[in-house]
Amino acid sequence: MLDASPDQGHRAITLIPDHHICIITPDHIVESLPQALPRLNPTRPQTWISGPSATSDIELTRIEGVHGPRALDVIIVSR
């Protein structure tokens, strides 16, 4: 989840790439959504990145990556 904090770069570029790579530290990881929400600033625009979207047409042909990246990698680094 990104909330447009100054250390997160430009929010718009998170919507463009086909392959999104996040680099985070262990202190950014929480176990559940209720633990994550208080960490976000509700006055800032938020972007939630979870990997490729998926949809199906009328013939039930599955298409991935219509919105958001087709691939998502999270790299965890220690400080």
Helices and strands as residue ranges (DSSP letters): G 6-8, G 11-14, E 19-24, G 26-28, H 33-36, G 37-39, E 54-56, E 62-64, E 71-76
